[in-house]
Amino acid sequence: MKHVYLIQMDTPRLFEVATERPIDAFNRYAGYKTKEVGHAFGESVPYQYCSSVAHFFDYCYETGVMGGQPMPPEVAQKTINLYWEFLTKGVNSTDFIVRRAAKALGKTPVKTVSAQKYLAGVNDFLRTSQMKLNDLASLIRILTKSDAFANVMSLPQTQDRRRTKAEMDNIHNNTLTFGNTPKDAHAYAPGGIPGGKVKSSHVSRNFPTEHVLTLLNGIEDPQCRCAAAMIAAGGLRHSEVWGIRRSDIDIDSRTIRIEDPNFHRNPAAEKAARKLPFKGRTLATIVMFEPFKSLFFESLADYLDVRPTTDSDYLFVSNQRQTYGEPMLLLRNMNSLNRNLNRALRKAQVDLGTISPATGAPYTSHSLRHFYGVWARNFVYIPGRNQMGLTLSEIKLLMGHKDIRSTEKYARLSEETVIAEIEAAERMKALWGRNPHIDQIRSAVYAELAYELSERLAA
């Protein structure tokens, strides 16, 4: 960065390059986010958000919003609103200010998906700062019994936006509710710098089911194999994997618990939690599927045999001489940890020759989380049900999604499942009038599918 210098430590700190002075607005925000770890989000969030906010400050210094003579409010707001264009277009922008800033900062355009992640941190900073300012103004009014701070200025970007009827209908149709949820619970969307929408893709992103076991067994590094098996067996996010602790894993009962600060994996626990004072990290038990569950615990045992001896409760620790036994999560940023895991997966895919149709390159570790959704949707059998697979609502809870639309991107129907159901429907039509039972027809079709899969395996 050109104008600011970020120091990644337990609580990130930001300084001006020109004056070497600390930037108080950033540092207060970083302190607040760090203290909130475990209450509302995982341990990796402060580092991800603070990095995004630091780059936003660099943009503000370059464009004159900060660091120089105060801008007219309307000009400053317009410049802030151009940050999305700065991220996605950079030097290709038609706006002169954005183009000049991108050139000066050496900023190359990023894809919409990445830009949304960067913007999420910036918007959280703006909303949090506005909230803290309002709280301070209220406290001053109470202490001084004065209305001098009755009208605190705020950025228009931070004001909540009322959702349209179409948006509300979509939320109600795709959201699970528990208890007496008010009808206007989702009436307003959080404010923030406007961004773009990610175009939906219908290309499969899950690692091929027929090669998953071979992939996991082919990863040489014990730490990477353990991490990859954890994602495949339990559908964990990268941040959840690197932040897991040994005390979260019960080897005897073969269970894993992870941080669930927003109760996405266990919504029913939220009501009970509100009645009690905060007792520590909010955890949820992960549902793992066989045979990947057994493979994970085998990989875990192999990793624990070579894991550095340390007092740290974090599962994944460094084996390097200078940082021996220190938690990987605190030594390297999330992108660096994921790159190392992806390198191990690429090496294991050399003989497999697997290529992702979405990227034209070998699959990354995130494809294993997609695999978990596909496996749950197509290959998990619940006794008493007349078809294979869990429902989207069930998978949404297992994967910790806030919106079921996210689940739909992961838990896609497999080609075999679709063909089997179509075949069952066609046979039902052919036998119409002979009083056939659809479950009997479906069982015959799936028996044929099982035989065909066995033949493929033998070949």
C-alpha positions in Angstrom: 0.0 0.0 0.0 1.2 3.5 -0.8 -0.2 5.8 1.9 -0.8 3.5 4.9 1.1 0.7 6.6 -0.8 -2.3 8.2 0.8 -4.3 11.0 -0.9 -7.7 11.4 -0.7 -8.6 15.1 -3.2 -9.9 17.7 -5.0 -6.6 17.1 -4.2 -5.1 13.7 -2.8 -1.6 13.6 -2.7 1.0 10.8 -0.3 3.9 10.4 0.1 6.8 7.9 3.3 6.3 5.9 4.0 10.1 5.6 3.7 11.0 9.3 4.0 7.5 10.9 1.0 8.4 13.1 -1.6 5.8 14.0 -4.9 6.1 12.2 -7.3 6.1 15.2 -10.5 5.4 13.3 -9.0 2.1 11.9 -7.4 1.1 15.2 -10.5 1.6 17.2 -12.4 -0.5 14.7 -9.8 -3.3 14.8 -9.8 -3.3 18.6 -13.6 -3.6 18.6 -13.6 -6.5 16.0 -11.0 -8.4 17.9 -12.9 -8.2 21.2 -16.0 -9.5 19.4 -14.4 -12.8 18.3 -16.5 -15.7 19.4 -19.6 -13.5 20.1 -20.6 -12.8 16.5 -17.9 -14.3 14.2 -14.9 -16.5 13.9 -11.3 -15.7 14.7 -10.2 -15.1 11.0 -12.8 -12.3 10.4 -10.9 -9.4 12.0 -7.8 -10.1 9.9 -9.8 -10.4 6.7 -11.9 -7.3 7.4 -9.1 -5.2 8.6 -7.0 -5.9 5.5 -9.9 -4.8 3.3 -10.4 -1.7 5.3 -6.7 -0.8 5.1 -6.8 -0.9 1.3 -10.0 1.3 1.4 -8.1 3.8 3.5 -5.3 3.8 1.0 -7.9 4.5 -1.7 -9.3 7.4 0.4 -5.9 8.9 0.9 -5.1 8.7 -2.8 -8.4 10.3 -3.9 -8.2 13.1 -1.3 -11.1 11.9 0.8 -8.6 11.7 3.7 -5.2 13.2 4.5 -5.6 16.6 2.9 -8.0 19.6 2.9 -11.6 18.5 3.7 -13.6 17.8 0.6 -17.2 19.0 0.1 -19.4 16.3 1.5 -21.2 15.5 -1.8 -17.8 15.1 -3.5 -16.5 12.8 -0.8 -19.6 10.7 -0.8 -19.4 10.3 -4.6 -15.8 9.3 -4.4 -16.6 6.7 -1.7 -19.4 5.3 -3.8 -16.9 4.8 -6.7 -14.9 2.3 -4.6 -16.8 -0.7 -6.2 -15.8 0.6 -9.7 -12.2 1.0 -8.4 -12.2 -2.7 -7.3 -13.8 -4.2 -10.4 -12.5 -1.9 -13.2 -9.4 -0.2 -11.9 -7.4 1.4 -14.7 -10.1 0.4 -17.2 -12.7 2.7 -15.5 -14.3 5.5 -17.5 -14.0 7.8 -14.4 -10.8 9.8 -14.3 -10.5 9.8 -10.5 -10.8 6.0 -10.3 -8.5 5.4 -13.2 -5.8 7.7 -11.8 -6.1 6.2 -8.3 -5.9 2.6 -9.7 -2.8 3.5 -11.7 -1.1 5.3 -8.7 -1.8 2.4 -6.4 -1.0 -0.3 -8.9 -4.5 -1.8 -8.6 -5.6 -4.5 -11.0 -9.3 -5.2 -11.4 -10.7 -8.2 -9.5 -13.7 -10.4 -10.2 -17.1 -9.5 -8.8 -16.9 -12.4 -6.2 -13.6 -11.1 -4.8 -14.8 -7.5 -4.9 -17.8 -8.4 -2.8 -15.6 -9.9 -0.1 -13.5 -6.7 0.0 -16.6 -4.5 0.1 -18.1 -6.5 3.0 -15.2 -5.5 5.3 -15.4 -1.9 4.2 -19.2 -1.7 4.8 -18.8 -3.4 8.2 -16.3 -0.7 9.1 -18.6 2.1 8.0 -21.6 0.7 9.8 -19.6 -0.1 13.0 -18.0 3.3 13.1 -21.4 5.0 12.7 -22.9 2.8 15.4 -20.1 3.7 17.9 -20.4 7.4 17.0 -24.2 7.3 17.7 -23.6 5.5 21.0 -21.0 8.1 22.1 -23.3 11.0 21.2 -26.1 9.4 23.2 -23.8 8.9 26.2 -22.7 12.6 26.0 -26.3 13.8 25.9 -27.1 11.7 29.0 -24.1 12.9 30.9 -24.3 16.6 30.0 -28.1 16.7 29.7 -27.6 18.7 26.6 -29.0 18.5 23.0 -25.8 19.7 21.5 -25.2 16.2 20.0 -28.8 15.6 19.1 -28.1 15.5 15.3 -24.9 13.5 14.7 -23.9 13.6 11.1 -23.8 10.3 9.3 -22.8 8.9 5.9 -25.8 8.3 3.7 -24.2 5.0 2.8 -24.6 3.7 6.3 -28.4 4.2 6.5 -30.4 1.1 6.2 -32.4 0.5 3.0 -36.0 -0.7 3.1 -36.4 -3.8 1.0 -38.9 -4.0 -1.9 -41.9 -6.3 -1.8 -40.2 -8.6 -4.3 -37.1 -8.9 -2.0 -39.3 -9.6 1.0 -41.3 -12.3 -0.8 -38.1 -14.0 -1.9 -36.7 -13.9 1.7 -39.9 -15.4 3.1 -39.9 -18.2 0.5 -36.3 -19.1 1.1 -35.7 -18.7 4.8 -36.3 -21.1 7.6 -37.9 -19.3 10.6 -38.0 -20.5 14.3 -40.4 -19.2 16.9 -42.5 -16.1 16.6 -40.6 -14.2 14.0 -42.1 -10.7 13.3 -43.2 -10.2 9.7 -41.0 -7.1 9.4 -37.9 -8.9 10.7 -36.2 -8.6 7.3 -37.8 -5.3 6.2 -34.5 -3.4 6.1 -31.2 -4.2 4.4 -28.0 -3.0 6.1 -26.6 0.2 4.5 -23.2 0.4 2.8 -21.3 1.3 -0.3 -23.3 0.0 -3.3 -21.8 -3.0 -5.1 -22.7 -5.3 -8.0 -24.3 -8.7 -8.2 -22.5 -11.9 -8.9 -23.7 -13.7 -12.0 -25.0 -17.2 -11.2 -23.1 -20.1 -12.7 -24.5 -23.5 -13.5 -21.1 -25.1 -13.9 -20.4 -27.9 -11.4 -17.7 -26.9 -8.8 -17.7 -30.0 -6.6 -14.8 -32.4 -6.7 -15.9 -35.6 -8.7 -17.4 -38.1 -6.3 -15.7 -41.0 -7.9 -12.2 -39.6 -7.3 -12.6 -38.1 -3.8 -11.2 -41.1 -1.8 -8.2 -41.4 -4.2 -7.5 -37.7 -3.8 -7.6 -37.7 0.0 -5.4 -40.8 0.2 -3.0 -39.3 -2.2 -2.2 -36.1 -0.3 1.3 -36.6 1.2 1.5 -33.9 3.9 -0.3 -35.2 7.0 -1.5 -31.7 8.0 -3.0 -31.0 4.6 -4.5 -34.4 4.3 -6.2 -34.0 7.7 -7.5 -30.5 6.7 -8.8 -31.7 3.3 -10.5 -34.8 4.9 -12.2 -32.5 7.4 -13.7 -30.4 4.7 -14.9 -33.4 2.7 -16.3 -35.2 5.7 -18.0 -32.2 7.4 -18.3 -29.5 4.8 -16.4 -26.9 6.9 -15.2 -23.6 5.6 -11.5 -22.8 5.4 -11.7 -20.4 8.3 -13.4 -23.0 10.5 -10.8 -25.6 9.6 -7.8 -23.5 10.4 -9.4 -22.2 13.6 -10.4 -25.6 15.1 -8.9 -26.6 18.4 -8.0 -30.0 19.8 -10.5 -29.5 22.6 -13.2 -29.2 19.9 -12.6 -32.8 18.7 -13.8 -35.8 20.7 -12.0 -38.8 19.3 -13.9 -41.3 21.5 -17.3 -40.2 20.3 -15.9 -39.3 16.9 -17.4 -35.8 16.9 -16.3 -32.3 16.0 -17.6 -29.0 17.3 -16.9 -25.7 15.6 -17.7 -22.0 16.3 -21.2 -21.1 15.3 -21.6 -17.5 16.6 -24.6 -16.7 14.4 -26.5 -20.0 15.2 -26.7 -20.8 11.5 -26.0 -24.5 12.2 -28.2 -24.7 15.3 -30.9 -21.9 15.1 -32.9 -23.5 18.0 -30.0 -22.8 20.4 -30.2 -19.0 19.9 -33.3 -18.5 22.0 -31.7 -20.4 24.9 -28.5 -18.5 24.6 -30.2 -15.2 24.9 -31.4 -16.2 28.4 -27.9 -16.9 29.7 -24.8 -14.7 30.1 -22.1 -15.3 27.5 -20.0 -18.3 28.7 -17.5 -18.4 25.9 -17.4 -19.6 22.3 -20.7 -20.6 20.7 -20.2 -24.1 19.3 -22.2 -26.5 17.0 -21.6 -30.2 16.3 -20.7 -31.0 12.7 -22.5 -33.8 10.9 -20.0 -36.0 9.0 -20.8 -38.7 6.5 -19.1 -42.1 6.0 -16.8 -43.2 4.6 -15.2 -39.8 4.8 -15.7 -39.5 8.5 -13.6 -42.6 9.1 -11.0 -41.3 6.7 -10.8 -38.0 8.6 -10.2 -39.6 11.9 -7.5 -41.9 10.4 -5.9 -38.7 8.9 -6.2 -37.0 12.3 -4.4 -39.8 14.0 -1.6 -39.7 11.4 -1.3 -36.0 11.8 -1.2 -36.1 15.7 1.6 -38.6 15.5 3.8 -36.0 13.8 2.2 -32.8 15.2 4.8 -30.6 17.0 4.6 -30.8 20.8 3.1 -27.6 22.1 0.8 -26.2 24.7 -1.4 -24.5 22.0 -4.9 -25.9 21.8 -5.1 -25.1 18.1 -5.0 -28.3 16.0 -2.9 -27.0 13.2 0.4 -25.6 14.3 3.7 -24.8 12.6 6.6 -27.3 12.3 9.1 -24.6 11.1 12.1 -24.0 13.4 11.5 -20.3 14.0 7.7 -20.7 14.7 7.7 -24.3 16.0 4.4 -25.1 17.7 2.7 -21.8 17.1 -0.9 -21.8 15.6 -0.9 -21.6 11.8 -3.9 -19.3 12.0 -2.0 -16.6 13.9 1.2 -16.9 11.8 -0.1 -16.7 8.2 -3.2 -15.0 6.7 -6.0 -17.1 5.4 -5.1 -16.8 1.7 -1.6 -18.1 2.5 -2.9 -21.1 4.4 -5.4 -21.9 1.6 -2.7 -21.6 -1.1 -0.5 -24.1 0.8 -3.5 -26.6 1.0 -4.3 -26.1 -2.7 -0.7 -26.9 -3.6 -1.0 -30.2 -1.8 -4.2 -30.9 -3.7 -2.8 -30.0 -7.1 0.1 -32.4 -6.4 -2.3 -35.2 -5.5 -4.3 -34.6 -8.7 -1.4 -35.1 -11.1 -2.1 -38.8 -11.7 -5.9 -38.3 -11.5 -5.9 -35.7 -14.2 -8.9 -33.9 -12.7 -9.7 -30.5 -14.1 -12.5 -28.2 -12.9 -14.9 -27.2 -15.7 -15.4 -23.9 -13.9 -11.8 -22.8 -14.0 -10.0 -25.1 -16.5 -7.5 -25.8 -13.7 -7.1 -28.5 -11.1 -9.7 -28.4 -8.3 -9.1 -26.4 -5.2 -9.8 -27.3 -1.6 -13.1 -25.4 -1.8 -14.4 -28.0 -4.2 -14.5 -30.4 -1.2 -17.0 -28.2 0.5 -19.1 -28.3 -2.7 -18.6 -32.0 -2.7 -20.1 -32.2 0.8 -23.3 -30.5 -0.4 -23.6 -32.8 -3.4 -23.0 -35.9 -1.4 -25.7 -34.8 1.2 -28.2 -34.0 -1.6 -27.7 -37.2 -3.6 -26.1 -40.0 -1.7 -27.2 -39.9 2.0 -30.1 -42.3 2.8 -32.4 -41.6 5.7 -34.4 -44.8 6.7 -38.1 -44.3 6.0 -37.8 -41.9 3.2 -38.7 -42.9 -0.4 -35.7 -41.3 -2.1 -32.1 -40.6 -1.6 -30.6 -37.4 -0.3 -31.3 -34.7 2.3 -33.5 -31.7 1.6 -32.0 -28.3 0.9 -33.4 -27.0 4.2 -31.5 -29.8 6.0 -28.3 -29.2 4.1 -28.6 -25.5 4.8 -28.3 -26.1 8.5 -25.5 -28.6 8.1 -23.4 -26.2 6.0 -24.1 -23.2 8.2 -25.6 -21.1 5.4 -27.7 -18.0 6.2 -29.6 -18.1 2.9 -30.9 -21.2 1.2 -29.9 -19.8 -2.1 -26.3 -20.3 -1.1 -27.1 -24.0 -0.4 -28.5 -24.4 -3.8 -25.1 -23.5 -5.3 -23.5 -26.3 -3.4 -26.0 -29.0 -3.1 -26.7 -29.8 -6.8 -28.5 -32.8 -8.0 -26.2 -35.4 -9.6 -26.8 -36.5 -13.1 -27.4 -40.1 -12.0 -30.1 -39.0 -9.5 -31.9 -36.8 -12.1 -31.8 -39.6 -14.7 -33.1 -42.2 -12.2 -36.0 -40.0 -11.1 -36.9 -39.2 -14.8 -36.8 -42.9 -15.6 -39.1 -43.7 -12.6 -41.6 -41.0 -13.8 -41.5 -42.4 -17.3 -42.2 -46.0 -16.1 -45.0 -44.6 -14.0 -46.7 -43.1 -17.0 -46.2 -46.4 -19.0 -47.9 -48.4 -16.3 -50.7 -45.8 -15.7 -54.0 -47.6 -14.9 -52.4 -50.8 -13.6 -52.2 -49.5 -10.0 -48.4 -49.4 -9.7 -46.8 -47.9 -6.6 -44.3 -45.2 -7.4 -41.9 -46.4 -4.6 -41.8 -49.8 -6.1 -40.9 -48.4 -9.5 -38.4 -46.0 -8.0 -36.7 -48.9 -6.0 -36.4 -50.9 -9.2 -34.8 -48.0 -11.1 -32.3 -47.4 -8.2 -31.5 -51.1 -8.1 -30.6 -50.9 -11.8 -28.5 -47.8 -11.1 -26.7 -49.6 -8.3 -25.9 -52.5 -10.7 -24.7 -50.1 -13.4 -22.4 -48.3 -10.9 -21.0 -51.6 -9.8 -20.3 -52.5 -13.4 -18.4 -49.2 -13.9 -16.4 -49.9 -10.7 -15.5 -53.4 -11.9 -14.4 -52.0 -15.3 
